[in-house]
Amino acid sequence: MKPLLRRPIVQSLLAAAVFLYIELIITTLRWRVENREGTDAAITRQDGMIGLFWHGRVAHAMACRPILKSKPRRVMISLSRDGDFMAKAARWLRIPTLRGSTDRRDATASKKGGAAAFRVALAALRAGDVLIMTPDGPRGPNQIMQVGAVQLARAAQAPVFLMGLAAAWSLRLGSWDDGRLPLPFSRAALVLEGPLRVGPDDDLETTRSNWQIRMCAAQSRAEDCLVGKSR
C-alpha cells in the first residue's frame, strides 16, 4: 500500500483532497482560543516568530490559518517521502515550505538538509516570517520535543508560541503520533503559551524539557476545554 501512496500522481491527488478538506474546516470549525493576546501582539510586529505544535495535530494547525492574518509564514517539512506529500498539500494551501530538520545534534543532519534548513529558517525568521514546526516530527517519539526548535529560537532570538489543539469531533488515525482529523462544523480549541524566549546563556536541555512540559499542558488544556462534547 505504501509504494502506491508514494507515487507522484497519487500524492498529487491526495494533496488536492487535503486542500479541499482544510479549506472546509477553516470555514466551519468553531474555535475557542485561550491566551491569544501575546500572539496577536507578535503578529502585528515585523519580527519573526516560531509556532510549535505536536505532529498529531497538523490538520488542526492548518485550520488556524486565519489567526495569522497576512503575516508571512513558512512550514518546516521533513525530506522524507511522506514529507513530499505534505509539501504538495502545503503548496495547494499557499503555504511556503522549508524542507529538512533543524536539529544540528543529529549525526545525519547533513543527509537530511539540516544545516541548509537551519540557515534558511534563520533567514526567514530574521525577515519577519512565522515559522511553523512540529518538534516531535517527523518520526517521534510522540509529544517528545527535539532540541532543534530551541536551538533555532536561541540563534534567531525569536519569540516562541506553544500551541495546544483539539476538536470535539475528530477521526483518530491510529498513527504513531496519535493523529487526529477534525470533522467539519466541530467545536475546536486552541490554547496558546507564550511568548517564550531562549537567552544566550540558557541551557538547551533545561529549556527543551520545560517547553515540552508546558506544551503537553497546553494540549491537555485544549482537550479539557471540550470535555462533555463528543470527540
N, C-alpha and C positions, 0 to 999 in steps of 0.2 A: 504493500500500500504506500509506504513512504517514497519509493522510487517514482511512483505515479504522481504523487503530490508535489514532487520536486521538479517535475517537468515545467519548462518555462511557460507553455501555453496554459497549463493547469494553474500555475501560480498567478498568472495574469488574470484568469477568470476568478480565482479566489480573491485576489486583491480588489477587483471590481465589486464583488459581493460584499467584502468588508467595507468598502467605501459607502455603498448604499446603506448598509446596516448602521455604520457610525453616524451618517447624516440623519438617519431616522431617530436614533436615540438622542442625538444632540437636540433635536426638535422636541422630543416627547418626554425625556426624563424630568422629573420634578425634584429639584435639588434643595437640600438643606445644607447650608455652608456655615461652618463654625470657624472663628478666629480669622476672618478674612481681611481685617484692617491692614495688617502688615503687608500682605500680598498686594492689595490694591495700591498701597503707597509705593511699593517697589516697582509695580508695573508703570506708574506714571513717570518714574525716573528713567534716565537714559542709560543707567548702569546695567550690566548683565546680572543674571540671577540663575540659580540652579533649582530645579524641581525634582524631587525624588519620590518614587512610589514603588510598591512591590510589583514584581513581574506579573503576578497573577491578576493584577487589576489594570492591565494595559487598556482594555476596552473602556473602562470607566474613565481613565485619564484622558483618552481621546475625546470623550464626550464633554470634557471640561473646557474645550477649546474657547468658547465664548468668554470665559473668565479672563483670558489673556488679552482680549480685545485686539488691538492692532500691533501689540508687542511682537517683534520678530522672534521666532522660535526655531529650535532645531531639536531633533530627537536622535539620541545615540542608539544605534542598532549594531549588533554583532556582525562579523564577517562570515558567519555560518550559512549553510544553505537555507535553513529556516529563516535566518535573518534576511535573506534575499526576498522572501515573500513579504515580510514585514516592511521592507524598504519600498517595495512596489505599492503596497497599500498606503504607506505614508505619502508617496508621490501623488496618488489619487486624491489624498486629503489635503494636498498643497502644503505639506509639512516637509521642509528640507531635512535631509538625513545626514548623519555623521557616522561613518562605519568604522567599527573597531572597538577595542577595550582600552580604558584609561588606567587600568591597574598596572603600574610600572613595576611592581614587585613580581609580576607574572614572568616566569622564566621563558615563556613562549610569546611574550608580548610583541616581539618583532614580527613573528609569523601572523599575528592577529591584527597587525596595523596599529599596535598600541602606541608607539612613540609618535607616529604621524597623527593618530586620533587625538592624542593628548595635546599636541601643538595646535591642531585645528580647533579643538574645543576651547582652548585657552584664548585663541584669537577671537572666536565667536563671542565669548563672554566679555572680552575687553571692548568689543564693538557694540555691546549693549544687548545681545540676544539672550533669550531664555534657553537654557539647555535642559532638556528633559531626559531623565535617566532612570533605569531600574537597577539599583545597586546590588540586587541578588541575581541578576541575569548574566549571561543567557542560560546557564545550566544549574544555578543554585549553589548551595542548598537554599531551600525556600525561606525567605524572610531572614536571611543571614547577610548582613551588609558587608560588601567588599570594601577595601580601603581606597579604591581608585577615586571615588567621588570626594572623599575627604582630601586626598592629595590635590585634586583639581581645584577644590574650593580654596585651599590654602594658597596655591600658586596664583590663582586669579584674584584672591581677596574678594570673592563674590558672596553675596548672601545666599543662604540655602533655606528652602522651604520643604518640610517633610509633609507628605500627603497620606491621609487615611481615606480609603474609598470603599463604598459599599452600595448595594442596591437591594431593595426589598424583594424584588422578583428577579431571579437570575438563574442561568443554567450553569451547573458545575461540570467542568470538563474532565475531571479525573486526571489532570496532568501533574507533573512534579511540583508545579508552583501553585497548586490548588486554584487553577484558573477559573474565572467566572465571566459569563457574558450577561450583562444586564439586559432585561427584557424591556421593550418599548412601553412607555406610559408608567413605568415603575417609579416609586419614590426612591430617591438616592441621597446619599450623604457624603459630604467632603469635609474632612477635618484637617485644618492646616496648622502646622507647628513651625514657627519661625518669625522673623529671620534669625538664622544661626550663622555664626562665622567661626573660622579657624584662624587663630593667631599664629604668627610666625614661629613662636616657640611652643605651641601646643603639641602635646603628644598625640600622634596619629591614631594609635591603637585605643587610647582612652577616649578620644573623640569619636572614633568609629563605634565603639561599644555603647557610648552614651546616645549617639544618634539612632543606633539600632533599637535600643530600648524605647526611645521616645517615638520612633516611627511605628513600632509594634503597638504602643499605647494609642497613637492616633488611629491606627487601623481598628483596634478594638473599640475605640470610642465611636468611630463611624458605624460599625456594626451595631453597637448598643443603641445608637440613635433610631434604629429601625426595629428594635425589639417589639414584638407584638404584631409585626407586619410580616407577611409571608416572604421567605427568601427563595 
